[in-house]
Structure formats: C-alpha cells, structure tokens
Amino acid sequence: MRKLRRAGLVLLLVVAAALLVLPLLGQNDKPANAADQAATVVAGDDAAPEATVSEAAKESTEAQAGAKESTADNFPPILFLGLAASLIALFFAWYFYRAMMKADEGNPRMKEIAGYVREGAYAYLKRQYMVVAIVFGCITILFAILAYGFGVQNKFVPFAFITGGFFSALSGFIGMKTATSASSRTAQGCLQSLNGGLVVAFRSGAVMGLTVVGLALLDIVLWYIILNLIEGAPTHHTMAVITTTMLTFGMGASTQALFARVGGGIYTKAADVGADLVGKVEKGIPEDDPRNPATIADNVGDNVGDVAGMGADLYESFAGSILAAAALGAALWPVIAEGGVNPVNAVIAPLIIASIGTLLSVLGIFLVRTKNDKATQKQLLGALSRGVNSAAVLIIAASYFVITEMLPNNFGVFWSIIAGLLAGIIIGKTTEYFTSDDYKPTQRIAESATTGPATVIISGFSTGMISSAVPVITTVAAIVLSFGFAGGFDNMALGLYGVAFAAVGMLSTLGITLATDAYGPIADNAGGNAEMSGLNKHVRERTDALDSLGNTTAATGKGFAIGSAALTAMALVAAYIEEVREAFSGLQKLEFLPGTEISVKTASLQDFVAYFDITLLNPLVLAGIFIGAVMAFVFCGLSVSAVGKAAKRMVEEVRRQFREKPDIMKGKDIPDYGACVYISTRGAQRAMMFPSFMALLVPIVVGLFLGVAGVVGLLVGGLTAGFVLAIFQANAGGAWDNAKKFIEKGNFGGKKSDAHKAAVVGDTVGDPLKDTSGPSLNILIKLMSMVSVVFAGLIVGASPDIMRWLGILAK
C-alpha cells in the first residue's frame, strides 16, 4: 500500500509538470507591443532628424496610452508555472512534515530531551527576531523617506524590503520547527534500521528545501504580478523599474539571512567549542553526554545556526539569482524585441527554469534511500547523489525545451545553464573529496593528529587552501563559458545575462540540494538524543554515519551557495550599472568630452563603464577593490572573534559547574543546561549586530565618497576575496570535523586517545570557520551588491557634490 501511494504521488507530480509546461507552446510567437516597437525606434536612431524623433516619440506615447488599457501581455500563460510550482513545493513540504510527525518519537526520555532543545531554539529565535524587527523597522523608515520624501526610490521599495525579510525568516523558522521535531524520530528510526533514520532525516530536511524554494517562487511571482498591474503595459522602462524594485525584496532577504547566519553561527559554535574542549578533552566524556552542561546548548545551536540560519541563507541565494537574471533580462529588451520574440520572456525565463527545477527536486527526493544497514559513507553519498543527479539531468532536458521556445534567438543561454549546472556538480564533488573521510585529504589530517594539535591545524589549513583551487578555477570557467555562450563577446549585456543564468542553473534544483544539506543537523541532533537517552550502541553508530555524511553534504551545500553567490554577484554588478542608467533617466545625454555626447537611452553598458572610467587605472576603482577585499577579512575576523569570546565564557561556565557540582560526573546531579543556553544566546545577540551593519553601511559610504566607480571596485574586491576565503573556510572546517569522526571510528587509537584529543582541537578551530564566518561570506557578497543597486539613485544624485567638496572630482 505504501509503495502504491508513493507511486501515485510521483505520477501526480509528473503529470502536473507536463500539464504546466504545455503553455510554453507558442510562447515565442507573441511580439512586443506597439509601445515598445515605437520606443525602439526612438532609442535606436540617435542621429535621426528632430522632427522624426518627435513624431516617433508622439506615436510611442499614444501607443503606451493605448497599451495600458489591456495588461494581457504582462502575464504570459507560462508565468503561472512559477505560481503552480511554488504551491506544489509547499504542498509536498507539508506532506513530508505530516509524515515525519506521524513517525514514532521514541521513549519518554527521548521526547524530554527533544523538548529541551525545541524550547531553547524557540527562545533564541524569539529574541533574534525581536532585534531584527527593530532593524527592519528603521531601514523601512529610511526607504519610506527616500521614496516619499526625496523621490529617489520606487514607492513600493519599503514594502518589497519587508516581504523579502519576512519570507526569509519564515523559511528558517519552518525548517527549525521541523528539525527540532525530527531529531528524536530520526534516532528512533535508526533504532530500527539505517534506512529508517536516513529517510526520516532526509525528508525532514526536504521540508526545509521545498519551503525555501516554494516561498521564494511565491514571493517573486506575486510581486511581479502586483507591480505589472500597477505599472501598466510592459515596456523597456517599466520592466527595468519592476525588476530593480524586486531586487529590494532580495535585499530584505539578504539582510535577514545575514543576521540569521551570523547570530546562529555564533550561537552554535560557542556552545560546540565549549562542550568539546571541556567535555571531550578535559573530562574525557563522550560527545553529547548528558553530564555535559553545554550539550543542550550545542544541540540548540545546530538548529538555530545550521537549520534556521542556513534556510534564510539559501532562500536569499535562490531568490537573488532569479532576480539578478530578471533584471538583466529587462535590460535586453531592445535586443530581444529585434528578434521578433516577446521581450517579457527574457525577464521571466529564469523564473521558469527555477520552477521546473523545483518540480524535479520533488521527484528526486523520492529516490533517496539505502537498503544496506552497514553502508559506508560513500554508499550513503551515492544514495543522496541518486536523487540530486536525477533532478540535474532532467533539468537539462527541460531547459533545452524552455530556451528553445522562449528565447529561440538566444539559444546560447541554454549552454550557459549547462555551464552553471556542471560547475555546481564539480564544486560539490571537489568538496566531497576534500571533506569526506573516505578520501586521502581528511585521512591525512586524522593521521597528523598522532603528532599533536599543531600538526592537525597545519594540515587542515593547507588542505583548505589547496581545496579552493578547483572551485575557483571551475567558477572562472563557468563565468567565461556562460558569458561566451550567451554572446557576450559581441554584446556584453547578453554575456552577463548568460552568467546570471548560470547561477540560476546551479541553484535550479535547490529543493533537493538543500534537503541534503539540512538533513545533516537533524542527524547530528539525533545522535545527541541517542547518547543522552542511553540508547543501544548501534543506534549511535548509525546516527554517527548519517552525521558524518551530513558534514560532507553541508560542505557541499556551502560550496553551491558560494559558487552561485560568485555568479550572482557578478550579474548584480551589471544590474547596478543598469540601475545607474535609471537614475540618469531624467537626462537626455551623457557628455564625455565637449562635443562628445551619447543618448542615455541608447548608451550601452560599455558606454556607462567608459563614462565613469571604471578601469584599473582609476584610483577610485582600486580604492574600492581594496576596501571590498578587506571587508571580507574584517567580517570574518569579527565573527570568529565573537565565537571565541562566547566560547571562553562557555568553557568557564562548564568548568564552574563541574567544580562546584562534583556529583554531575557521577550522574547524581543534574547540570544547569539553561545557564549555557543563556551564554550562547547573549553572545550571539550582541556580536551579530556590528558585522551585519557594516555590510549594510559600507556600500553606501563608499558610494557617497568614491562614486559609482568606487562602488564597482568595492563589489569586485569583496567578490574575489570573499569567494576564495569562503571556500577555504568551509572545506578546512569540514575536513577537520570529519578527521575527528574518522578517529572516533577506531582509527589511530580511537576515542579518548591522544590523537582524538588533538583532532578535537582541530575541530574546534574549524567550527567557527565552516559554520559562522565562511557561510556568511556569500551573503555578505550579495548583500553589498543589492544595497548598492537599491541605493544607486542616492549615490548618483549625492556623490558628485560630496566628491567635488572633497576635491576628488573636478568642479
């Protein structure tokens, strides 16, 4: 009966997907409306006689007035695939959640421990959301002043910003709610079989993955519909306004994600480091031993950092890639219209690819399972890869059909999608190689533990640094190939559109990719629950196998996130220039030299680059590059330092309890878990503010004092330094963690050996790198880009006067 029900659900999904793709037929037959044909005449003939231009402009105005009477062209039928895909994703998220809640939660002790963790997680998120709500309120007021007081922002920007933050927070909350309920059920599933635990943990992680993509698609589609209804018939100008306004929704998501990632990362690693250093190293007790006062805080941290924080993070990654590609698609309006294709297709095509990828992710989730209770990590990875790879192969076929029908004259974009997908797979496999204990790099780190903590640190750092080479080279290749395939060497705007599409391709199957990431913290908590509940040894062995796999898949997920961030951030730099164009819309000409002028309407991306002298010979650009690069390092330093300070307080508290309550070690006294939860909560709330505000304010300050050229330099510097630094930290931390687990399996002396103690030290060094500063960098990169886009009007309007006053710009 269960197999029949599962087959029916899969068949329903496939039929729904097939029916939803049917509207693609004939999509490319719809021409641009009359208003835009007339506008193309005006924009495309800069040297036309004055009378001809005036007549064309008059015809354009009349055509636009007539077009506003009907909004049929605003909403091609295929657009509603995005809405349907979001609803299907949310339905299956609910379905998997209900299935998880029906699973056996275990004995009363298991339920009690899960309750402690759930209570602590809710308490932390409540405090975090209160702080973030105040920040959002202040920023919204600022946007309202800029929009309604000075007129330098679209009037819907404040509302878009709020919804982006709200849905990002909601994604994280739903994921955490699911994870805190799934841990004891996963432990109970492992009591029966390895597959039982894997299915519960993975499908609980799928709730997070499908919720993230479902809410992101829903928010994007609803904002697109609302703004189109208000702006009227689609034109080059209205589409540019709509897409740049929607980027503000991305800024809201990024802002919330940064607070969630930094705050949650500080919380979880402060507790983890404190628990490991005192419990494992000093007292020699097992991980998650109920006698350790920090163990509940450690398990709470897994949920608020690795689940709630990660959900908010990848929500903004997914939404940001779609919005960046849509903004560049709007900039291509005249190019697409010349080919006789509906220019709206270039705006919504990224959404369609992501929607189909979401449907295929649901299909892939049903393929993940293992029948071997003695499965190695490689076999478990194979079980997960089966679902991920199936979705990836199917999205390639679907993308071919979509691009052929929607953008037939720009088919090179299809190969850009392939480049992004392949880059994501290569980055994932590279991460797997450098962080899984089935391979030599992690095993060498474990072996170096036999000579002490110092060699563990040296080996881990070198492994992390070397591991950054392949992902960086792969991303560079993806950028060049996607740029060239889309026609970038003939038309830069088309090439950058291809780069943006590569990011969409990389994240198109995020629904299942994120499920493989989110299940890791659930398995980790399940191991803690099994240890504290005193379950049989084989249960802990099974949860440890799932947890070790989770470290690798988490590092893989971080690789996908930072890889897509690099591609998206590059596209956002181009989107920033397009927003600068909108800020110049009140002018008729760009004056380069006396007597050398170019129409703002017809000016290309290269023209604006030349106008602002965005070259390496411009000291403003170089200054921005250095500031952007040091931003990545300072940001990491602040977040790692915050973990160190909170961990110090945690170590002191755990030592105090062991010293003042000696019966804790005898199992006759109960530790004060609440005191450790409070230390992590307080440390995270205080320390997350300054790094987050720095990411919001620096782009504005640089823009006001160094102008557009300085901002572009800032974004380039932050992207290059942050990208490499993030990969290094994620892989080094993952390798240290799995090296410790490799020793715990009985290698090099096993648990409680000197090698194990040395490996624990390496793990504690890697924890804040892989779970706090590293994953926060991809948000930092994109948030700086989005802040720059949103505040482009203010920078263009105010920076010239400030720069002249400072003597940076000639008077």
C-alpha positions, -999 to 999 in steps of 0.1 A, spaced: 0 0 0 29 24 9 46 17 -25 13 23 -43 7 56 -25 43 67 -33 39 57 -70 7 77 -72 23 108 -57 52 106 -82 28 101 -111 7 130 -100 38 152 -99 50 141 -134 15 147 -149 12 181 -132 46 191 -145 37 180 -180 5 199 -180 21 230 -166 48 231 -194 22 230 -222 17 268 -221 52 271 -234 40 261 -269 38 293 -289 53 314 -262 78 329 -287 52 339 -312 39 368 -291 55 401 -304 65 431 -283 36 456 -280 33 486 -302 46 509 -275 79 492 -273 83 490 -311 79 527 -312 102 531 -282 128 510 -301 126 535 -330 133 564 -307 161 547 -288 177 531 -318 180 562 -341 201 586 -322 211 605 -353 175 609 -366 162 644 -375 145 663 -347 111 662 -365 113 624 -370 123 618 -334 94 640 -321 69 621 -343 82 588 -331 80 599 -295 45 611 -300 35 578 -316 52 560 -287 32 580 -261 0 572 -279 9 536 -282 17 534 -245 -16 550 -236 -35 525 -256 -15 496 -243 -23 505 -207 -60 496 -214 -50 460 -216 -25 441 -195 -27 408 -215 10 410 -225 20 414 -189 12 379 -179 22 352 -204 5 319 -195 38 303 -187 43 328 -159 18 309 -138 40 278 -139 60 297 -112 29 300 -90 19 264 -96 55 251 -88 55 271 -56 22 257 -44 33 221 -53 66 226 -34 47 239 -4 22 210 -6 50 184 -6 68 202 22 35 199 42 32 163 32 67 154 43 62 173 76 30 154 83 47 121 75 76 130 99 52 140 127 34 106 124 67 87 129 74 73 164 91 99 186 107 73 209 106 68 246 97 95 272 134 104 278 139 110 241 108 132 240 120 151 271 154 159 255 139 169 222 116 192 242 146 209 259 162 215 225 130 228 209 123 252 238 158 266 237 156 271 199 123 289 201 136 311 229 166 321 208 147 328 176 122 349 195 149 372 208 167 373 174 135 382 155 127 410 180 161 425 174 159 421 136 124 435 136 137 468 151 165 469 125 140 463 97 117 489 110 145 515 109 156 506 74 120 506 62 115 541 76 147 552 57 133 537 25 100 554 30 118 588 35 138 582 3 108 571 -16 81 595 -5 102 624 8 130 627 -18 116 606 -46 149 587 -52 132 553 -46 103 535 -60 72 538 -37 70 500 -33 106 496 -22 98 497 16 71 470 12 93 448 -10 121 450 16 98 439 44 83 409 25 118 397 15 129 397 51 96 381 63 97 352 39 134 346 46 127 344 83 97 322 78 117 297 58 143 295 86 116 291 112 97 263 94 129 245 88 139 248 125 104 237 137 107 206 116 143 198 126 136 201 163 107 176 160 126 153 137 157 146 158 141 121 183 122 105 154 154 100 134 171 84 165 140 61 168 143 53 131 179 44 135 169 20 163 151 0 136 175 5 106 199 28 90 175 34 61 147 42 86 169 70 101 180 83 67 145 86 53 132 105 83 162 128 85 163 134 47 126 140 42 126 163 72 154 182 55 133 182 24 107 202 43 133 230 45 144 227 9 109 228 -5 97 255 18 126 277 8 121 274 -30 83 274 -26 82 307 -7 108 323 -29 89 315 -61 56 326 -45 70 359 -34 87 366 -67 56 358 -88 32 378 -65 55 409 -67 58 406 -104 20 404 -108 14 433 -84 40 456 -100 28 448 -135 -8 456 -127 3 489 -112 29 500 -138 7 491 -168 17 477 -202 53 462 -202 79 485 -218 116 486 -215 114 513 -189 86 497 -168 103 463 -168 136 480 -156 116 497 -128 98 465 -118 129 442 -118 151 467 -99 123 473 -74 121 435 -69 158 435 -61 149 453 -29 129 422 -19 162 404 -24 180 429 -2 154 423 26 160 385 23 198 390 24 196 413 54 176 388 74 198 360 62 230 377 74 216 383 109 204 347 110 237 332 97 260 353 118 238 351 150 230 315 146 266 306 137 280 324 168 254 306 190 261 271 178 298 273 176 302 289 211 283 260 226 300 234 204 335 246 212 328 249 250 312 214 251 341 198 232 370 214 250 358 207 285 338 176 279 359 156 254 394 169 261 394 177 298 369 152 312 371 125 285 333 120 283 316 112 250 300 138 227 265 148 238 270 131 272 240 143 294 266 152 322 280 180 300 262 213 309 267 226 273 252 197 255 217 211 252 230 245 241 251 226 215 220 208 201 200 240 201 228 257 182 226 230 154 190 241 148 193 279 151 226 281 131 227 252 107 190 250 100 173 284 106 203 303 95 210 281 65 174 282 54 174 320 54 208 320 37 198 298 7 164 315 4 182 347 -5 206 328 -27 178 313 -47 157 344 -49 188 366 -56 199 345 -86 164 347 -102 161 384 -96 195 393 -109 189 374 -141 154 390 -144 170 425 -140 195 418 -168 167 403 -189 149 436 -187 180 454 -199 180 433 -230 145 445 -241 156 461 -274 179 431 -284 151 405 -277 125 426 -295 146 429 -326 144 391 -330 106 391 -330 103 375 -296 83 388 -267 108 407 -246 90 397 -214 103 362 -220 139 373 -211 126 386 -177 105 355 -167 127 327 -183 149 324 -151 118 320 -130 105 292 -153 138 273 -152 138 276 -114 101 265 -113 107 234 -133 138 226 -112 116 228 -81 92 202 -95 120 179 -104 135 183 -70 104 168 -55 108 138 -78 144 134 -68 136 134 -31 116 102 -35 146 84 -50 168 88 -19 171 56 2 195 28 11 189 -8 18 223 -15 35 224 -11 72 262 -13 71 265 13 43 298 32 41 298 69 37 305 65 0 273 44 -3 253 69 16 266 96 -6 256 75 -36 220 73 -22 218 111 -19 236 116 -52 210 94 -70 182 119 -62 204 151 -68 218 138 -101 184 126 -114 170 161 -109 201 177 -125 198 155 -157 161 162 -161 165 200 -156 190 199 -186 163 184 -208 137 208 -195 160 238 -200 165 229 -236 128 230 -243 123 262 -223 150 281 -240 141 268 -275 105 280 -270 110 312 -251 144 326 -264 149 309 -298 172 337 -310 194 335 -278 198 297 -276 233 301 -262 217 308 -229 210 271 -227 247 263 -227 251 289 -200 227 269 -179 247 237 -185 279 256 -176 263 266 -142 250 231 -135 283 214 -143 302 240 -122 279 232 -93 285 194 -97 323 198 -99 323 221 -69 302 195 -50 325 166 -60 356 186 -51 341 194 -17 332 158 -12 368 147 -20 384 172 4 360 168 33 348 131 33 368 106 54 366 81 25 393 101 8 430 108 15 429 146 24 407 140 55 425 108 64 459 126 63 446 152 87 435 124 110 469 108 107 486 141 116 467 141 149 490 114 161 517 140 165 496 166 183 472 195 178 497 217 160 501 194 131 464 189 129 460 227 125 487 229 99 474 200 79 438 214 80 448 248 69 469 235 40 441 212 29 416 241 30 438 264 10 446 238 -17 409 228 -19 400 263 -30 418 259 -63 394 237 -82 362 255 -72 377 289 -81 390 276 -115 357 259 -121 338 291 -114 361 311 -136 355 286 -164 317 288 -158 318 326 -160 338 327 -192 319 299 -209 284 312 -199 294 347 -209 307 335 -243 278 310 -250 253 338 -245 271 360 -270 289 382 -245 319 388 -267 297 405 -292 272 421 -267 284 424 -231 248 427 -218 239 393 -234 270 377 -219 262 390 -184 227 377 -188 243 343 -196 264 345 -164 232 352 -144 215 323 -160 245 300 -150 237 309 -113 200 301 -119 211 267 -134 234 260 -104 205 266 -80 177 253 -101 174 220 -81 179 237 -48 149 220 -34 167 186 -32 203 201 -28 192 219 3 175 188 16 208 170 15 223 199 35 195 204 60 193 168 70 229 169 85 220 189 116 189 167 121 212 136 121 236 154 144 208 161 169 196 126 165 230 113 177 228 137 207 194 124 215 205 88 213 235 95 235 216 114 262 188 88 262 211 59 267 201 40 235 220 10 223 254 15 209 244 5 173 219 34 172 247 59 179 269 42 152 241 47 127 235 83 136 272 90 135 273 76 100 245 99 90 261 128 108 295 123 91 277 122 58 259 154 69 292 172 74 302 164 38 268 173 23 267 205 44 301 215 30 288 207 -5 258 229 1 281 257 12 301 252 -20 269 255 -41 259 286 -22 292 304 -25 296 293 -62 262 307 -70 270 338 -50 300 345 -72 280 342 -104 250 362 -90 273 389 -76 289 394 -110 254 397 -125 244 422 -98 274 444 -107 258 447 -142 224 452 -126 240 481 -106 250 498 -138 215 493 -152 201 509 -121 225 538 -126 210 542 -160 176 545 -145 190 572 -122 201 591 -153 167 588 -170 160 624 -163 190 634 -185 190 633 -223 227 629 -230 259 616 -214 287 641 -220 321 625 -222 341 655 -236 329 688 -250 311 680 -282 311 642 -275 276 631 -263 257 599 -263 219 595 -257 211 580 -223 185 558 -240 209 542 -265 240 542 -242 254 507 -238 268 491 -207 303 498 -221 293 534 -226 285 538 -189 317 519 -179 336 544 -200 316 574 -187 325 565 -150 361 554 -160 357 520 -144 392 508 -152 421 496 -131 439 528 -138 412 548 -119 424 551 -83 387 552 -72 382 517 -85 414 505 -69 405 520 -36 371 503 -38 388 469 -46 410 471 -15 381 481 7 360 453 -6 388 427 -1 395 439 35 357 438 42 357 400 38 387 396 62 374 421 88 339 405 86 354 370 92 376 383 120 347 399 138 325 368 136 353 344 146 363 366 174 327 367 186 327 329 187 359 329 207 346 353 233 314 334 238 332 301 238 355 314 265 325 322 287 310 288 279 342 270 289 344 289 322 307 281 330 311 244 322 342 242 344 324 261 372 296 236 372 319 206 372 339 222 400 310 233 422 288 202 415 311 172 416 281 148 416 274 158 380 302 135 368 288 107 390 254 111 374 238 121 407 233 158 400 216 175 370 237 202 352 223 237 347 216 235 310 198 268 310 229 288 320 248 276 290 219 283 267 218 319 281 255 324 274 252 314 238 221 335 233 235 366 248 268 363 230 251 358 196 227 387 201 254 411 210 280 401 185 259 398 153 250 435 151 282 452 141 293 429 113 257 430 99 255 468 100 289 470 84 277 451 54 247 475 51 266 508 55 299 504 38 285 502 2 265 535 8 295 553 24 319 541 -4 293 552 -30 289 587 -14 327 593 -12 341 574 -41 311 574 -65 299 548 -89 335 537 -98 343 531 -62 312 510 -56 321 488 -86 356 483 -72 341 475 -38 319 448 -52 347 433 -73 371 433 -43 345 418 -19 336 391 -45 371 379 -53 385 379 -17 352 367 -1 347 338 -26 382 323 -21 381 328 17 346 312 20 356 281 1 388 277 22 370 280 55 341 257 46 364 229 33 390 232 61 363 231 88 345 202 72 378 182 69 388 189 105 354 177 117 354 145 97 390 138 106 379 138 142 350 114 134 374 92 114 394 87 146 363 81 166 355 51 143 386 34 158 414 47 136 447 60 151 437 50 186 400 58 186 381 77 212 399 91 243 433 86 226 459 115 224 452 116 186 415 120 193 421 149 217 443 166 191 416 161 164 390 177 188 412 208 190 413 209 152 376 205 150 370 234 175 393 256 153 374 247 122 339 251 137 336 289 135 352 288 101 328 264 85 296 273 103 299 310 111 322 332 91 326 310 59 289 306 51 281 342 60 305 355 33 283 346 4 255 366 20 279 395 25 289 395 -11 254 396 -24 241 419 3 267 446 -6 257 442 -43 220 446 -35 225 475 -12 244 492 -40 217 485 -65 189 498 -42 208 530 -32 221 537 -68 198 567 -72 210 582 -39 247 577 -48 243 591 -84 225 621 -70 246 630 -40 281 616 -46 292 643 -72 286 672 -48 304 653 -20 333 644 -42 336 679 -55 336 693 -20 364 668 -11 384 677 -42 381 642 -56 360 654 -86 368 684 -107 345 714 -100 
